[in-house]
Each structure stands twice: as C-alpha cells, then as structure tokens.
Amino acid sequence: MKGRRLGADDYVTKPIDFEILGTMIARRLGENPRKAPATHSITDREAEILTWVARGKTSSEIADILGVAKRTVDFHADAARAKLNVSTRTEAAVKAAIQGIIKA
C-alpha cells in the first residue's frame, strides 16, 4: 500500500495474473478487454520464451528450462519485443498475453 500513498494508481504482484492485468489496462485505456487478438508474426519459440518471461523467469533460467543458450533466449525475446513494438520484454509479455498470443 506504500505505492498508493506515494501516488500510484494501481499495482500488480508477481507472478502476474494477465487476465486481471489486461482488465486493469483496458479499464485505464477505456477499451474492451475482450477484443479480438491482433495477429503478429510471433514464432512458437518467441511465444514460449514470452510465456516464461511472463512467469518471472530470467534469460538464464529460461535457457536452462529450454536447454538452449542464454544468447538464444535473448535473441528470441528481443525479436518478439520488436515485433510487438514495445520497449521491454515485460511489456512484450503483457501485450502478448492481453492479445491472446500467449497464456501465462
């Protein structure tokens, strides 16, 4: 609650419940949270990595889980971020979840 006292409008805790987050964002933007998902050219690997990002895993942890190099995880996460036109991997995971591209 300290955040609210300092002026925050809202907050989320990890692990993120993307259904609640999507509703909060949509309400804030005055949009319908159930609108049809946008289509993006996200690969299956990018979606898989964004799902792990949404669950709060680091690149190293994701690399261990998937049995790939950390550099591979970083490459796919950054590609997904660019395709979704956002600044961070977390924003990419949130946007992908809201649009139904991934399920966290």
SVG drawing of the C-alpha trace seen along z (x, -y; Angstrom):
<svg xmlns="http://www.w3.org/2000/svg" viewBox="-15 -11 39 40">
<polyline fill="none" stroke="black" stroke-width="0.4" points="0.0,0.0 3.0,-2.3 2.9,-2.7 -0.6,-4.1 0.4,-6.5 3.1,-7.7 0.7,-8.3 0.5,-5.1 -2.9,-4.4 -2.6,-0.7 0.0,2.2 0.4,5.8 2.4,8.5 4.4,11.4 3.6,13.8 1.4,11.6 -2.3,12.7 -2.6,11.5 -6.4,11.7 -6.5,9.2 -3.7,7.1 -5.5,7.0 -8.7,5.9 -6.9,3.2 -5.1,1.9 -8.2,1.9 -10.2,0.1 -7.5,-2.5 -7.5,-3.0 -11.3,-2.8 -11.1,0.2 -12.9,3.5 -10.6,6.1 -12.2,8.9 -11.5,7.6 -10.1,9.9 -6.4,10.6 -4.2,8.9 -2.2,11.1 1.6,10.8 4.3,12.9 5.5,14.3 7.2,17.6 6.4,20.6 9.8,20.2 9.2,16.5 5.8,17.2 7.3,19.9 10.0,17.5 7.5,14.7 5.4,17.2 8.4,17.8 9.2,14.1 5.6,13.6 6.2,16.1 9.1,14.0 11.9,16.1 15.3,14.6 17.0,15.3 19.4,17.7 16.6,19.6 14.7,19.8 17.8,21.1 18.2,23.8 14.5,24.8 14.6,25.0 18.0,26.4 19.3,23.6 22.0,20.9 21.1,17.7 22.0,15.8 19.3,17.7 16.8,16.7 17.9,13.1 17.7,13.2 14.1,14.5 12.9,12.3 14.3,9.2 12.8,10.3 9.3,10.7 9.7,7.3 10.5,5.7 7.6,7.4 5.2,6.3 6.6,2.7 7.3,2.4 10.4,1.3 10.9,4.1 10.4,7.9 8.0,7.5 5.9,5.2 6.1,7.7 4.8,10.5 2.0,8.3 0.9,7.3 1.2,10.8 -1.0,12.1 -3.6,9.4 -3.8,10.1 -4.1,13.8 -0.8,14.6 0.4,16.4 -1.3,17.8 0.8,17.1"/>
</svg>
